[in-house]
Amino acid sequence: MKLGFVGLGKMGGNMVERLLQFGHEVVVYNRSRGPVDRLVEKGAIPSDSLADMVSKLEGRKIVWLMVPSGQTVDDNITQLLDLMGENDIVIDGGNSNYKDTKARSERAAERKISYLDCGTSGGVWGLQNGYSLMSGGDKEASEYIYPVYKSLAPENGYTYCGASGAGHFVKMIHNGIEYGMMQSFAEGFEIMQKSPYNLDLTAIASGWQYSSVVRSWLLELMVLALKEDPKLDGLKDFVEDSGEGRWTIQAAIDLDVPAHVITASLFTRFQSRQSESFAMKVLAALRNQFGGHAVQKS
């Protein structure tokens, strides 16, 4: 198939390269020119604006957005709705909030344009291994672009989840679960690192990959990280979040679902960003006041 692709970052650039490997024609656009030129060398068709990109598409036009969630998505949609026509298709493959997706789909439907959502997981390894795809939106449009989904995903890696927003909702929960799994590994490895034994964490993580009930791709990545830096001395204990964990917790609140592990894992990330904690100072002060417990002065 022929499609336009907007956003050529770590994920987007690799996705385009995989599509090219499977024989698709891809017209690429990015705000900075470097990634465009790199993909042109691999067979992509260059464009220097959204209008230029759309002009190079024929028939039923397809545009895949792989840009940061929020205003950037809306800015691109505003332009694309004026450039595209009835029956054309826009896919948001980023981590947008599913509520925003539903509103954007309704906005596109007023122009008789199909707005699809496709949660995409696979990280920087997706070029080699394929991407787990979780899609939502109009069923007919989703089936029309299935060859694109099929090329991006490994066998059995594509799931049609339902109406508009369903794909992004499922990807949101996927990332919330990921938060909890990562936190569990983090805590377990810290306990082993502080144990009275001189444990080889790289060897242990490697051994767990064979027949252990905790074997997983995350564990494989843990092994790679430990092989590169066995004590992780090269890293700061500072962890960002990209929003999906917050949205998952909000959905849990809205649906009256207790989500203890995911919530705790997000708050732990918040704590990692504090140079010092006023809350811990309050706890120390209170223990000192009611029990005379010793405190450390700064």
C-alpha positions in Angstrom: 0.0 0.0 0.0 1.0 3.6 -0.3 0.7 5.9 2.8 2.0 9.0 4.3 3.9 8.9 7.6 4.3 11.8 10.0 6.8 11.7 12.9 10.1 9.9 12.3 11.5 9.6 15.9 12.9 6.4 17.4 9.6 4.5 16.9 8.3 6.2 13.8 11.5 6.0 11.8 11.9 2.2 12.5 8.2 1.6 11.6 8.7 3.3 8.3 11.8 1.2 7.7 9.9 -2.0 8.4 7.1 -0.9 6.1 9.6 -0.4 3.3 11.1 -3.8 3.9 7.6 -5.3 3.4 7.2 -3.5 0.1 5.0 -0.5 1.0 5.4 2.9 -0.5 5.9 5.5 2.2 5.8 9.3 1.8 7.6 10.6 4.9 7.4 14.0 6.7 9.2 15.2 9.8 9.7 18.7 11.3 13.4 18.3 11.0 14.9 17.1 7.7 17.6 14.7 9.0 15.3 11.7 9.6 13.6 12.3 6.2 16.9 12.1 4.4 17.9 9.0 6.2 14.8 7.1 5.2 15.0 8.4 1.6 18.2 6.4 1.4 16.2 3.3 2.4 13.6 3.9 -0.3 11.1 6.3 1.3 9.5 9.2 -0.7 10.4 12.6 0.8 8.1 15.5 1.5 8.7 18.9 3.1 5.2 19.7 4.5 2.0 18.0 5.3 0.5 19.5 2.1 3.4 18.1 0.0 3.0 14.7 1.6 -0.7 14.5 1.0 -0.3 15.7 -2.6 2.0 12.6 -3.3 -0.7 10.2 -2.2 -3.3 8.8 -4.7 -6.8 7.4 -4.4 -8.0 6.7 -0.9 -5.3 8.5 1.1 -3.8 7.0 4.3 -1.7 9.0 6.8 -0.1 7.5 9.9 0.7 10.0 12.7 3.5 9.0 15.1 3.8 12.2 17.1 3.7 13.1 20.8 0.2 13.1 22.4 -1.7 16.3 23.1 -1.6 19.5 21.1 0.9 18.1 18.5 -1.7 15.6 17.4 -4.5 18.2 17.3 -2.3 20.6 15.2 -1.6 17.8 12.7 -5.3 16.8 12.5 -6.4 20.4 11.9 -4.2 20.6 8.8 -4.9 17.1 7.6 -8.7 17.5 7.7 -8.3 20.4 5.3 -6.0 18.5 3.0 -7.8 15.1 2.9 -11.2 14.1 1.6 -14.2 11.8 2.0 -13.3 8.2 2.8 -9.6 9.0 3.5 -8.0 7.5 6.7 -5.9 9.0 9.4 -4.2 6.7 12.0 -2.9 7.9 15.4 -0.3 5.4 16.4 1.0 7.3 19.4 -0.1 7.1 23.1 -3.1 9.5 23.0 -5.7 9.6 25.7 -8.6 7.5 24.5 -11.1 10.3 25.4 -9.2 12.7 23.1 -9.3 10.0 20.4 -13.0 9.7 20.6 -13.5 13.4 20.2 -11.0 13.6 17.3 -12.8 10.7 15.6 -16.1 12.6 15.8 -14.4 15.7 14.4 -13.0 13.7 11.5 -16.4 12.0 10.9 -17.9 15.4 10.2 -15.6 15.5 7.1 -16.4 11.9 6.4 -12.8 11.0 7.2 -12.0 7.8 9.2 -9.9 8.5 12.3 -8.4 5.3 13.6 -6.4 4.7 16.8 -3.6 2.2 17.0 -1.7 1.6 20.3 1.8 0.5 19.3 4.2 -1.4 21.5 7.7 -2.7 20.7 10.0 0.1 21.4 13.3 0.4 19.6 13.2 -3.4 19.0 10.1 -3.2 16.8 12.1 -3.0 13.5 13.5 -6.4 14.1 10.8 -8.1 16.1 7.6 -6.3 14.9 5.1 -4.3 16.9 2.2 -5.4 19.1 -0.7 -3.4 17.6 -4.0 -2.6 19.4 -6.4 -0.9 17.0 -9.7 0.9 17.3 -12.1 2.7 15.1 -14.2 2.1 12.0 -14.1 -1.6 11.2 -14.2 -1.2 7.4 -11.4 1.3 7.4 -9.4 -0.9 9.7 -9.8 -3.9 7.4 -8.9 -1.7 4.4 -5.5 -0.8 5.9 -4.9 -4.3 7.4 -1.9 -4.9 5.0 -0.2 -2.1 6.9 -1.0 -3.5 10.3 0.1 -7.0 9.1 3.5 -5.8 8.0 4.2 -3.9 11.2 3.1 -6.7 13.6 4.6 -10.1 14.0 2.3 -13.1 13.4 -0.7 -12.9 15.8 0.6 -9.5 17.0 -2.3 -7.4 15.7 -5.6 -7.0 17.6 -8.7 -5.1 16.6 -10.1 -3.9 19.9 -13.3 -2.2 18.9 -14.9 1.2 18.4 -13.0 4.5 18.3 -10.7 4.9 21.4 -10.6 1.1 22.1 -7.1 0.7 20.8 -5.7 3.6 22.8 -7.6 2.4 25.9 -6.1 -1.0 25.7 -2.6 0.4 25.1 -3.1 2.6 28.1 -3.9 -0.4 30.3 -1.0 -2.3 28.7 1.4 0.5 29.8 -0.1 0.7 33.3 0.6 -3.1 33.7 4.1 -2.4 32.4 4.6 0.1 35.2 3.7 -2.5 37.8 5.9 -5.2 36.3 8.9 -2.9 36.1 8.4 -1.8 39.7 8.3 -5.4 40.9 11.6 -6.2 39.1 13.1 -3.0 40.5 12.2 -3.9 44.1 13.3 -7.5 43.8 16.7 -6.6 42.3 17.3 -4.0 45.0 16.6 -6.5 47.7 19.1 -8.9 46.1 21.7 -6.1 45.6 21.5 -5.2 49.3 21.5 -8.8 50.6 24.3 -10.3 52.7 25.4 -12.4 49.8 27.6 -11.2 46.9 25.1 -12.0 44.3 25.8 -11.9 40.6 22.6 -10.1 39.4 23.5 -10.6 35.7 23.8 -14.3 36.1 20.6 -14.6 38.2 18.6 -12.5 35.7 20.0 -14.7 32.9 19.1 -17.9 34.7 15.6 -16.7 35.3 15.0 -16.6 31.6 14.9 -20.4 31.4 11.7 -22.0 32.6 11.1 -19.4 35.4 7.6 -18.2 35.9 8.9 -14.6 35.8 10.7 -15.0 32.5 9.7 -12.2 30.1 11.0 -9.7 27.6 11.4 -7.1 30.4 13.7 -9.6 32.1 15.7 -10.0 28.9 16.1 -6.3 28.8 17.2 -6.4 32.4 20.0 -8.8 31.5 21.1 -6.5 28.6 21.2 -3.5 31.0 23.2 -5.4 33.6 25.7 -6.7 31.1 26.3 -3.1 30.0 26.6 -1.8 33.5 26.5 -4.5 36.2 25.9 -2.0 39.1 24.0 0.6 37.0 26.6 3.1 38.2 26.1 5.1 35.0 22.5 5.9 35.7 20.7 8.4 38.0 17.8 7.1 40.1 15.4 9.4 38.3 12.4 8.0 36.4 10.0 9.9 34.1 6.5 8.9 33.1 4.9 9.6 29.7 1.3 9.8 31.0 -0.3 6.5 30.4 0.1 5.3 34.0 -1.7 8.4 35.2 -4.5 7.8 32.7 -4.8 4.1 33.8 -5.2 5.1 37.4 -7.8 7.7 36.5 -9.7 5.1 34.5 -9.5 2.8 37.6 -11.0 5.5 39.7 -13.7 6.2 37.2 -14.6 2.5 37.0 -14.2 1.8 40.8 -11.4 -0.7 40.3 -8.7 -1.0 43.0 -5.4 -0.6 41.2 -2.9 -0.7 44.1 0.2 -1.9 42.3 0.0 0.4 39.3 -0.8 3.4 41.6 2.1 2.6 43.9 4.5 2.2 40.9 3.6 5.7 39.5 4.0 7.3 42.9 7.4 5.7 43.2 8.4 7.4 40.0 7.4 10.7 41.4 9.5 10.0 44.5 12.5 9.3 42.3 12.5 12.9 41.0 12.8 14.5 44.4 16.2 15.8 45.4 14.8 15.8 49.0 11.4 15.0 50.4 9.5 17.5 52.6 7.1 14.7 53.4 9.9 12.6 54.9 11.0 15.6 56.9 7.5 15.9 58.3 7.5 12.2 59.3 10.9 12.6 61.0 9.7 15.8 62.9 6.5 14.1 64.1 8.4 11.0 65.3 10.7 13.3 67.2 7.9 15.3 68.7 5.7 12.4 70.0 8.4 9.9 70.8 11.6 11.7 71.1 13.0 9.7 68.3 16.4 10.8 66.9 16.5 13.0 63.8 19.4 13.8 61.5 20.1 17.5 60.9 20.9 18.8 57.5 
